[in-house]
């Protein structure tokens, strides 16, 4: 998922969020990357308590 930066200056100025399976912990991580540099180390890695199913996706629903 792409999240634009609050100071967005260009189309790719923001963050890419992705779930990463971590079989060593039998759980998943939410990884936050700088959208302008996918080769850099993640800006943040949030350890989730359970695995997120492979192929998981969400939907946005209006209020």
C-alpha positions as CSV (number, residue, x, y, z in Angstrom):
1,X,0.0,0.0,0.0
2,X,1.3,3.5,-0.8
3,X,0.9,6.3,1.7
4,X,1.8,9.7,0.4
5,X,4.0,11.9,2.6
6,X,2.3,14.9,4.3
7,X,5.0,17.1,2.6
8,X,4.5,15.4,-0.8
9,X,6.6,17.1,-3.5
10,X,6.4,14.4,-6.2
11,X,4.3,11.5,-7.2
12,X,6.5,8.9,-5.4
13,X,7.1,11.0,-2.3
14,X,5.8,8.7,0.5
15,X,5.9,5.3,2.0
16,X,5.3,1.7,0.8
17,X,3.7,-0.6,3.5
18,X,3.9,-4.3,3.0
19,X,3.3,-7.5,5.1
20,X,6.3,-9.8,5.3
21,X,5.9,-13.4,6.4
22,X,8.4,-14.3,9.2
23,X,8.4,-18.1,9.5
24,X,11.0,-18.1,12.3
25,X,8.4,-16.4,14.6
26,X,5.3,-17.9,12.9
27,X,4.1,-14.4,12.6
28,X,4.3,-11.4,10.2
29,X,5.9,-8.0,10.1
30,X,4.5,-4.8,8.7
31,X,7.5,-3.2,6.9
32,X,7.6,0.5,6.0
33,X,9.8,1.5,3.1
34,X,10.7,4.8,1.6
35,X,8.9,4.7,-1.8
36,X,11.7,6.5,-3.5
37,X,14.3,3.9,-2.5
38,X,13.2,0.3,-2.2
39,X,16.8,-0.9,-1.9
40,X,17.4,1.0,1.4
41,X,16.8,-0.7,4.7
42,X,13.2,-0.4,6.0
43,X,12.3,2.8,7.9
44,X,10.4,0.7,10.4
45,X,9.5,-3.0,11.0
46,X,6.4,-3.7,13.2
47,X,6.3,-7.2,14.6
48,X,2.7,-8.5,14.5
49,X,1.6,-11.2,17.0
50,X,0.2,-13.6,14.3
51,X,0.9,-14.4,10.7
52,X,-1.1,-12.5,8.1
53,X,-2.5,-14.9,5.5
54,X,-0.6,-14.9,2.2
55,X,-2.6,-13.1,-0.4
56,X,-4.4,-11.0,2.3
57,X,-5.9,-7.8,1.0
58,X,-8.3,-5.2,2.3
59,X,-11.0,-3.0,1.1
60,X,-11.8,0.6,1.9
61,X,-15.5,1.2,2.8
62,X,-17.0,4.7,2.9
63,X,-18.5,5.8,6.2
